[in-house]
Amino acid sequence: MYVPPPPTGGAGEQPRVYQVWRGSNEFFLQGRFIFGPDVRSVFLTMFLIIAPVVVFCVFVARHLINDFPDSWGISVMVVVVVFTVYDLTLLLCTSGRDPGIIPRNTHPPEPESIDGINDTGVQTPQQFRLPRTKEVVVNGISVRVKYCDTCMLYRPPRCSHCSICNNCVERFDHHCPWVGQCIGLRNYRFFYMFVSSTTLLCLYVFAFCWVYVIKIRAAEHLSIWKALLKTPASIVLIIYCFLCVWFVGGLSVFHLYLMGTNQTTYENFRYRYDRRDNPYNRGTLNNFLEIFCTAIPPSKNNFRARVTVEQGLQQTRSQSRGFMSPSMGKPTIGELEMGRKPVVPWDEPRTAADIRDLEAGFGGMFDEKEGRVAHASPDLSRDLPAEFVEGRTGMHSRQSSWVQRGGDASEASALQMATVHTAEDSNHVPWSGTR
């Protein structure tokens, strides 16, 4: 069970939301800025922008100040500095704001009640199961939404759970490692403006480096190659900007296509609309207006707010609600690699109840006086740990709902093996002598 850390404020004060945040995000300035767990990559991106601009100003723009009439030369340096500040501001707006995180539920939605029958043909107690998916209608087209086990909610359309930030994000596009943040509903506009402005900045530096080379060639009557050798900084900047334009320029063109068709990178890579209509496509013009001219919705999270007592009580109660997850019984990738059976942490009450039922099923097979298995087959008694058998000495045997006393030995043995098989299929914890 998740236990929030103690409050850092005064005595009796509840902690703030960002202090007990269950995602993988990093917060700065007391929750005013939220970044992804790979926030350090933002500093690398800033260095890759600032370093070439500084080189350009020192070795190229400074020499061009007197080469243009009417003091137009100084505008070359002013424009590149202002453009750089604008580009870095867009980077901060992209990486330092809530991308559209959907708050987690304090308890799962109301499950659907199902009366199930196990493999032995015996009716089991009432189970609660949540359907894996649901169908919703968007603009007249049926769209399937999935249940998120981590956030305990049905994701809205176009929402996806980011495995890096560990959050469900509205209109999830992708997680960008260069900005260290998810790209979603609330920062996609700034992301595209950042990528496109970086492309223009590269083209600006690239163009004026060639202007400087051409002026050297005209002033000293040299060939273009000898003029390049006169300014090694220009050679480095030309190569650097050429390579960057292929990356950020190609990304800008790709996202122009995505915006024109109203797709996300996640949907495009999964070929979501190759064989069916896109319910979000409203025409090229309206798609661009939706991205750039609509108001950005406010964040659904107040990271600086105090955690209320009611929220803490709801979170505690949620641990005692027994239900079955849609993915229960499905091992995760990490569990498969470790060779372990999955155990759902928020389903502890049901797990404990099933263990008690399992022990009750074995209660009729233990002899109270001798403390040994009386009716079990040799294979089953050999697989049971010694402490499990010894721990039953002196305990009152209980009547099982699955195995009846006085029954035929062969029938009891068959029912025993079915009980063990049912318990293993339910992904219980390993055998133990204690509960």
C-alpha positions as CSV (number, residue, x, y, z in Angstrom):
1,M,0.0,0.0,0.0
2,Y,1.3,3.4,-0.9
3,V,2.1,5.6,2.1
4,P,2.8,9.2,1.4
5,P,5.9,10.7,3.0
6,P,5.4,12.9,6.1
7,P,4.6,16.6,5.5
8,T,7.6,18.9,5.4
9,G,5.7,22.0,6.5
10,G,4.6,23.0,10.0
11,A,3.2,20.7,12.6
12,G,-0.2,19.2,11.5
13,E,0.1,20.5,7.9
14,Q,-0.8,18.2,5.1
15,P,1.9,17.7,2.3
16,R,1.4,19.3,-1.0
17,V,0.4,17.4,-4.1
18,Y,3.8,17.6,-5.7
19,Q,5.5,16.2,-2.6
20,V,3.4,13.0,-2.7
21,W,3.2,12.8,-6.5
22,R,3.1,9.1,-7.6
23,G,4.4,9.7,-11.1
24,S,8.1,9.9,-12.1
25,N,8.2,13.6,-12.6
26,E,10.6,16.1,-11.2
27,F,9.3,19.4,-9.7
28,F,11.1,22.7,-9.4
29,L,10.3,25.9,-7.5
30,Q,7.9,24.2,-5.1
31,G,5.8,22.6,-7.8
32,R,5.6,25.5,-10.2
33,F,7.5,23.6,-12.9
34,I,7.0,19.9,-13.7
35,F,9.5,18.0,-15.8
36,G,9.9,14.4,-16.8
37,P,12.4,12.1,-15.1
38,D,14.9,12.8,-17.9
39,V,15.0,16.5,-17.2
40,R,18.8,16.5,-17.5
41,S,18.5,16.2,-21.3
42,V,17.0,19.7,-21.3
43,F,20.4,21.1,-20.3
44,L,22.0,19.2,-23.2
45,T,19.4,20.6,-25.6
46,M,20.1,24.1,-24.3
47,F,23.8,23.7,-24.8
48,L,23.4,22.4,-28.4
49,I,21.5,25.7,-29.1
50,I,23.5,28.2,-27.1
51,A,27.0,27.0,-28.0
52,P,26.8,27.5,-31.8
53,V,25.0,30.8,-31.3
54,V,27.9,32.1,-29.2
55,V,30.4,30.9,-31.7
56,F,28.4,32.6,-34.5
57,C,28.3,35.9,-32.6
58,V,32.0,35.9,-31.7
59,F,33.5,34.7,-35.0
60,V,31.0,35.6,-37.7
61,A,28.4,38.3,-36.7
62,R,31.0,40.5,-35.0
63,H,32.9,40.8,-38.4
64,L,29.7,41.5,-40.3
65,I,28.7,44.6,-38.2
66,N,30.7,47.0,-40.4
67,D,30.1,45.1,-43.7
68,F,26.5,46.4,-44.1
69,P,25.5,50.1,-44.7
70,D,23.6,52.2,-42.3
71,S,24.4,50.1,-39.3
72,W,22.4,47.1,-40.6
73,G,25.3,44.9,-39.6
74,I,24.5,45.0,-35.9
75,S,21.0,43.7,-36.6
76,V,22.5,40.4,-37.6
77,M,23.7,39.8,-34.1
78,V,20.6,41.3,-32.5
79,V,18.2,39.0,-34.5
80,V,20.2,35.9,-33.6
81,V,20.3,36.7,-29.9
82,V,16.5,37.5,-29.8
83,F,15.7,34.4,-31.8
84,T,17.7,32.3,-29.4
85,V,16.0,33.7,-26.3
86,Y,12.6,33.0,-28.0
87,D,13.7,29.5,-28.9
88,L,14.8,28.7,-25.3
89,T,11.5,30.2,-23.9
90,L,9.5,27.8,-26.1
91,L,11.8,24.9,-24.9
92,L,10.9,25.8,-21.3
93,C,7.2,26.1,-22.1
94,T,7.3,22.7,-23.6
95,S,9.3,20.8,-21.0
96,G,8.3,22.7,-17.8
97,R,4.5,22.5,-17.9
98,D,1.8,19.9,-17.4
99,P,1.4,18.2,-20.7
100,G,-2.2,17.2,-19.9
101,I,-1.8,14.6,-17.0
102,I,-5.0,13.0,-15.9
103,P,-5.2,12.7,-12.1
104,R,-5.2,9.2,-10.8
105,N,-8.4,7.8,-9.1
106,T,-8.2,7.1,-5.4
107,H,-10.2,4.0,-6.0
108,P,-11.1,1.9,-9.1
109,P,-14.4,2.6,-10.9
110,E,-17.4,0.5,-9.8
111,P,-16.8,-3.0,-11.2
112,E,-19.4,-5.2,-12.8
113,S,-20.6,-8.2,-10.7
114,I,-20.2,-11.6,-12.3
115,D,-21.1,-15.0,-10.9
116,G,-18.4,-17.3,-12.1
117,I,-17.9,-21.1,-12.2
118,N,-14.5,-22.5,-11.8
119,D,-12.8,-25.4,-13.7
120,T,-14.2,-28.0,-11.3
121,G,-17.8,-27.1,-12.1
122,V,-18.4,-25.7,-8.6
123,Q,-19.8,-22.2,-8.4
124,T,-17.3,-19.8,-6.9
125,P,-18.2,-16.7,-4.7
126,Q,-19.2,-13.6,-6.5
127,Q,-16.3,-12.0,-8.3
128,F,-15.9,-8.4,-9.5
129,R,-14.3,-7.8,-12.9
130,L,-13.6,-4.7,-14.8
131,P,-13.8,-5.0,-18.6
132,R,-10.5,-4.5,-20.3
133,T,-12.0,-2.0,-22.8
134,K,-15.1,0.1,-23.4
135,E,-16.7,1.6,-26.5
136,V,-17.4,5.3,-26.7
137,V,-18.7,7.3,-29.6
138,V,-16.7,10.2,-31.0
139,N,-18.2,12.3,-33.8
140,G,-20.5,9.4,-34.8
141,I,-17.6,6.8,-34.9
142,S,-17.2,4.2,-32.2
143,V,-13.8,4.4,-30.4
144,R,-12.4,1.8,-28.0
145,V,-10.9,3.1,-24.8
146,K,-8.7,1.0,-22.4
147,Y,-8.6,0.6,-18.7
148,C,-5.3,1.8,-17.0
149,D,-4.4,-0.4,-14.0
150,T,-1.9,2.1,-12.7
151,C,-4.2,5.2,-12.7
152,M,-7.3,3.1,-12.1
153,L,-9.4,4.8,-14.7
154,Y,-10.7,4.3,-18.3
155,R,-8.5,6.5,-20.5
156,P,-10.3,9.1,-22.5
157,P,-10.0,8.9,-26.3
158,R,-6.5,9.7,-27.6
159,C,-5.1,9.3,-24.1
160,S,-2.2,7.0,-23.3
161,H,-0.1,6.0,-20.4
162,C,3.6,7.1,-20.6
163,S,5.8,4.4,-19.2
164,I,8.6,6.9,-18.7
165,C,6.7,9.5,-16.7
166,N,4.2,7.0,-15.3
167,N,1.2,9.2,-16.1
168,C,-1.8,9.1,-18.4
169,V,-1.6,12.0,-20.7
170,E,-4.4,13.5,-22.8
171,R,-3.9,13.5,-26.5
172,F,-0.6,11.8,-26.0
173,D,1.8,12.4,-28.9
174,H,5.1,10.9,-27.7
175,H,7.7,11.3,-25.0
176,C,10.5,13.5,-26.3
177,P,13.9,12.8,-24.7
178,W,15.3,16.1,-26.1
179,V,12.8,18.2,-24.0
180,G,12.6,15.7,-21.2
181,Q,8.8,15.7,-21.1
182,C,5.7,14.1,-22.6
183,I,4.1,15.9,-25.5
184,G,0.4,16.1,-25.1
185,L,-2.7,18.3,-25.2
186,R,-1.3,21.2,-23.2
187,N,2.2,21.5,-24.7
188,Y,2.0,20.2,-28.3
189,R,1.6,23.7,-29.7
190,F,4.8,24.9,-27.9
191,F,6.6,21.8,-29.0
192,Y,6.0,22.4,-32.6
193,M,6.8,26.1,-32.3
194,F,10.1,25.1,-30.6
195,V,11.0,22.6,-33.3
196,S,10.1,25.0,-36.2
197,S,11.9,28.0,-34.6
198,T,15.0,25.8,-34.0
199,T,14.9,25.0,-37.7
200,L,14.7,28.7,-38.7
201,L,17.6,29.5,-36.3
202,C,19.8,26.9,-37.9
203,L,18.9,28.2,-41.4
204,Y,19.7,31.8,-40.2
205,V,23.1,30.9,-38.9
206,F,23.8,28.7,-41.9
207,A,22.9,31.5,-44.4
208,F,25.0,34.2,-42.7
209,C,28.0,32.0,-42.4
210,W,28.0,31.7,-46.2
211,V,27.5,35.5,-46.5
212,Y,30.6,35.9,-44.4
213,V,32.6,33.5,-46.6
214,I,31.4,35.2,-49.7
215,K,32.5,38.6,-48.4
216,I,36.0,37.2,-47.6
217,R,36.2,35.8,-51.1
218,A,35.2,39.1,-52.7
219,A,37.5,41.2,-50.5
220,E,40.6,39.1,-50.9
221,H,39.9,37.7,-54.4
222,L,40.2,34.1,-53.3
223,S,38.5,30.9,-54.3
224,I,35.6,29.7,-52.3
225,W,37.7,26.9,-50.7
226,K,40.5,29.3,-49.7
227,A,37.9,31.7,-48.3
228,L,36.5,28.9,-46.2
229,L,39.9,28.2,-44.8
230,K,40.1,31.8,-43.7
231,T,37.2,31.2,-41.2
232,P,37.3,27.7,-39.6
233,A,34.4,28.7,-37.3
234,S,32.2,29.2,-40.3
235,I,33.1,25.7,-41.6
236,V,32.1,24.1,-38.3
237,L,28.8,26.1,-38.1
238,I,27.9,25.3,-41.7
239,I,28.4,21.5,-41.1
240,Y,26.6,21.6,-37.7
241,C,23.6,23.6,-39.0
242,F,23.3,21.4,-42.1
243,L,23.1,18.2,-40.0
244,C,20.6,19.8,-37.5
245,V,18.3,21.1,-40.3
246,W,17.9,17.5,-41.5
247,F,16.8,16.5,-38.0
248,V,14.6,19.4,-36.8
249,G,13.5,20.3,-40.3
250,G,12.4,16.8,-41.0
251,L,10.6,16.7,-37.7
252,S,8.8,20.0,-38.5
253,V,7.6,18.7,-41.9
254,F,6.4,15.4,-40.3
255,H,4.4,17.2,-37.7
256,L,2.9,19.5,-40.3
257,Y,1.5,16.4,-41.9
258,L,0.3,15.1,-38.6
259,M,-1.5,18.4,-37.8
260,G,-3.0,18.6,-41.3
261,T,-4.6,15.2,-40.8
262,N,-5.2,15.6,-37.0
263,Q,-3.1,12.6,-36.0
264,T,-0.7,12.1,-33.2
265,T,2.7,10.4,-33.5
266,Y,1.5,7.6,-31.4
267,E,-1.5,7.0,-33.6
268,N,0.5,7.3,-36.8
269,F,3.2,4.8,-35.7
270,R,0.4,2.3,-34.8
271,Y,-1.3,2.8,-38.2
272,R,-4.5,3.6,-36.2
273,Y,-6.4,5.2,-39.2
274,D,-5.1,3.2,-42.1
275,R,-8.1,1.0,-42.3
276,R,-10.8,3.2,-40.7
277,D,-11.9,6.8,-40.6
278,N,-10.3,9.3,-38.3
279,P,-13.0,10.7,-36.1
280,Y,-10.9,13.7,-35.2
281,N,-10.2,14.9,-38.8
282,R,-12.2,18.1,-39.4
283,G,-10.4,19.2,-42.5
284,T,-7.0,20.7,-43.0
285,L,-7.8,24.3,-42.1
286,N,-9.9,23.4,-39.1
287,N,-7.2,21.0,-37.9
288,F,-4.5,23.7,-37.9
289,L,-7.0,26.1,-36.2
290,E,-7.6,23.5,-33.5
291,I,-3.8,23.3,-32.7
292,F,-2.9,27.0,-32.9
293,C,-6.1,29.1,-32.3
294,T,-8.0,27.3,-29.6
295,A,-7.6,28.0,-25.9
296,I,-5.3,25.7,-24.0
297,P,-7.4,23.9,-21.3
298,P,-6.3,24.5,-17.7
299,S,-4.4,21.8,-15.9
300,K,-6.4,19.2,-14.1
301,N,-3.7,19.1,-11.3
302,N,-3.0,21.7,-8.7
303,F,0.5,20.6,-7.7
304,R,0.8,23.2,-5.0
305,A,-2.4,22.4,-3.3
306,R,-2.5,20.7,0.1
307,V,-3.5,17.0,0.2
308,T,-6.8,16.9,2.0
309,V,-7.7,14.4,4.7
310,E,-10.6,13.1,2.7
311,Q,-8.2,12.1,-0.1
312,G,-6.0,10.2,2.3
313,L,-9.0,8.4,3.7
314,Q,-10.3,7.5,0.2
315,Q,-6.8,6.2,-0.7
316,T,-6.8,4.0,2.4
317,R,-10.3,2.7,1.7
318,S,-9.3,1.9,-1.9
319,Q,-6.9,-0.7,-0.5
320,S,-9.7,-2.7,1.1
321,R,-12.0,-2.9,-2.0
322,G,-11.7,-6.4,-3.4
323,F,-12.1,-6.7,-7.1
324,M,-10.3,-8.2,-10.1
325,S,-8.3,-6.1,-12.5
326,P,-8.8,-6.6,-16.3
327,S,-5.2,-7.6,-16.5
328,M,-5.2,-9.9,-13.4
329,G,-3.5,-13.2,-14.3
330,K,-1.5,-11.6,-17.1
331,P,2.2,-11.4,-16.2
332,T,4.1,-8.3,-17.0
333,I,7.4,-8.2,-19.0
334,G,9.5,-7.8,-15.9
335,E,7.7,-10.7,-14.2
336,L,8.3,-12.9,-17.1
337,E,12.0,-12.1,-17.2
338,M,12.3,-12.8,-13.5
339,G,10.3,-16.0,-13.7
340,R,7.8,-14.8,-11.1
341,K,4.1,-14.9,-10.9
342,P,2.4,-11.5,-10.9
343,V,0.9,-10.3,-7.7
344,V,-1.4,-7.3,-7.8
345,P,-0.5,-5.0,-4.9
346,W,-3.9,-3.3,-4.6
347,D,-5.8,-6.7,-4.5
348,E,-4.4,-7.8,-1.2
349,P,-7.8,-8.4,0.5
350,R,-8.9,-10.7,-2.2
351,T,-5.6,-12.6,-2.2
352,A,-5.8,-13.1,1.6
353,A,-9.4,-14.3,1.3
354,D,-8.6,-16.8,-1.4
355,I,-5.7,-18.1,0.7
356,R,-8.1,-18.6,3.6
357,D,-10.5,-20.5,1.3
358,L,-7.6,-22.6,0.1
359,E,-6.6,-23.5,3.6
360,A,-10.2,-24.3,4.4
361,G,-10.2,-26.7,1.5
362,F,-7.2,-28.5,3.1
363,G,-8.7,-28.3,6.6
364,G,-10.6,-31.6,6.1
365,M,-7.5,-33.4,5.1
366,F,-5.4,-32.8,8.2
367,D,-5.5,-35.1,11.2
368,E,-5.8,-33.1,14.4
369,K,-4.0,-35.6,16.6
370,E,-1.1,-36.6,14.4
371,G,-0.5,-33.3,12.6
372,R,-0.1,-34.9,9.2
373,V,-2.0,-35.1,5.9
374,A,-4.5,-37.9,6.2
375,H,-6.2,-38.2,2.8
376,A,-3.8,-36.4,0.5
377,S,-2.1,-38.3,-2.3
378,P,1.6,-39.1,-1.9
379,D,2.6,-36.5,-4.6
380,L,0.7,-33.7,-2.9
381,S,2.0,-34.4,0.6
382,R,5.5,-34.6,-0.8
383,D,5.2,-31.1,-2.4
384,L,3.9,-29.4,0.8
385,P,6.6,-27.7,2.9
386,A,7.3,-29.2,6.3
387,E,6.5,-26.0,8.2
388,F,3.1,-25.9,6.5
389,V,2.3,-29.4,7.7
390,E,3.7,-28.9,11.2
391,G,2.0,-25.6,11.6
392,R,-1.4,-27.3,11.4
393,T,-0.8,-29.3,14.6
394,G,-3.4,-28.4,17.3
395,M,-5.5,-26.3,14.9
396,H,-9.2,-27.0,14.5
397,S,-10.0,-28.5,11.1
398,R,-12.6,-26.7,9.2
399,Q,-15.3,-27.9,6.9
400,S,-14.4,-27.2,3.3
401,S,-16.9,-26.0,0.7
402,W,-15.2,-28.0,-2.0
403,V,-14.1,-31.2,-0.2
404,Q,-16.7,-33.0,1.9
405,R,-15.8,-35.2,4.8
406,G,-16.6,-38.9,4.5
407,G,-16.4,-38.8,0.8
408,D,-14.6,-41.3,-1.3
409,A,-10.8,-41.1,-1.1
410,S,-10.3,-40.9,-4.8
411,E,-12.9,-38.1,-5.2
412,A,-11.3,-36.1,-2.4
413,S,-7.9,-36.5,-4.1
414,A,-9.3,-35.4,-7.4
415,L,-10.9,-32.4,-5.8
416,Q,-7.7,-31.6,-4.0
417,M,-5.7,-31.4,-7.2
418,A,-8.4,-29.2,-8.8
419,T,-8.3,-26.9,-5.9
420,V,-4.5,-26.5,-6.2
421,H,-4.9,-26.0,-9.9
422,T,-7.5,-23.3,-9.4
423,A,-5.3,-21.5,-6.8
424,E,-2.3,-21.5,-9.2
425,D,-4.5,-20.1,-12.0
426,S,-5.6,-17.2,-9.7
427,N,-1.9,-16.1,-9.4
428,H,-1.7,-16.5,-5.6
429,V,1.4,-15.9,-3.6
430,P,3.8,-18.9,-3.2
431,W,3.0,-21.5,-0.6
432,S,3.7,-20.4,3.0
433,G,3.1,-21.7,6.5
434,T,1.8,-18.3,7.7
435,R,-0.8,-15.9,6.4
